[in-house]
């Protein structure tokens, strides 16, 4: 059946790289279609409160990669009005220690001197290293490059840009804080902070990458009035405002491949055939093969690079509490280290808190890294993980359970627990909940650009591009902006349209 509609690009999924790439292409004058493919929006309503499916901080808020994308989308000023720099950027809480971390190394040095005076010199060197890595890598991410490069010309561009840069060298660099014992609290803290920002499972490998991720936390900002849910809404509005189309309820049933190139897409439930020049895939590559009429070429890519393997699942629990439950001086972002022993990676939790506008309640969002090989991750539910996390939070505040209004997780399928009535309630949107909705942190057999990049933008199937968190996983949230820019750059150059003449003003950094 001949396609009735034709788009320059069909984008599959509803993640941040896809929406950023869709916004860029629509702004450049291309006709785009974004298909939600069953992926839920990043927040949901419960008891009149917008709750996140994952905690969100705009890490690397002043990165050139973030600034460039938002500037071209004409969203930079709007986002800047909605963000609030965090001071402190985050807190590290141990059973007997607490440290506040700021972008100013001198303030951090005084904190370390108070809590761990024996390692102050090592900690000072680490903080200076994060500053050097931040400034050095900024010169690279500010360039108009494809991450990761593929093909002769892209590799040449990247090599020229990085020849005097740490990413242009072969050595991995010394392990950050390698002078400290593996179980030293400060080293465990640094590893936990990086782990929660990292989109890969490389750990302490590649010094510059680790320092960049830690530095991104120090430069984080709160996106007020809705967090990443509000950011997604802005991006969807931007796509639609530039004649793009967003179908949240549709799915891609089949990507039709002919002569080893993308020809069209079949949508469900309408069975509509949509012609297109490009398909940008935002779902994990392991699920992409199910959509292809011929997956031989994709299998050859995965045979060469190796299949990404789930290493951790990101589990989120939301708590609605009386505002009195929050300790005095508690930062918005807290990393709880060495709490009650659980099956969590390095016994670390990420805790995000927000006071609600009514001034009487607060929302606490807890994120943990659940090993993929754990019994809970292998089973149909997550057992008593909620109860164990609540017990771990006693280290942070012993008053949380006495001021608890409700507990919910979009990931364990147990429903909403109303603490004061002692009852459970199953929400109506049960199809967007459950263990299968947990974000995945993958281990990649092969990485490039010092562990920052994994899968390529281009696939062996012509005009089928990857635009997801598996492209530049090693730079966390910043990597999503780089992946989006790279995919949009590839489409723009291929279709060879003179979009700059029509949108010259968007290149001005507003």
Secondary structure, DSSP 8 states (H G I E B T S, - for coil): ---SEEEEEEEES-SHHHHHHHHHHHHTT--EEEE-TT---SEEEETTEEEESS---BTTTT-HHHHHHHHHTT-HHHHHHHEEE-SSSEEEE-SS-EEEE-S-HHHHHHHHHHH-GGGHHHHHHHHHHHHHHHHHHHHHHTS---SS--SHHHHHHHHHHHTTSGGGSS-----TTTTS-TT-HHHHHHHHHHHHH-SBS-TT-SHHHHHHHHHHHHT-EEETTTHHHHHHHHHHHHHHHTT-EEETT-EEEEEEEETTEEEEEEEETT--EEEEEEEEE-S-HHHHGGGBS--HHHHHHHHHH---EEEEEEEEEEEEEEGGGS-TT--SEEEEES-S--SBGGGEEEEEEEE-TTSSEEEEEEEEEEETTSHHHHSSS-TTHHHHHHHHGGGT-TTTGGGEEEEE-SSSS--EEETTTTEEE--S-GGG-SGGGSEEEEE-S--BTTTTB-S-SB-SSBTEEE-STTTSGGGHHHHHHHHHHHHHHHHHHHHT--HHHHSGGGGS--
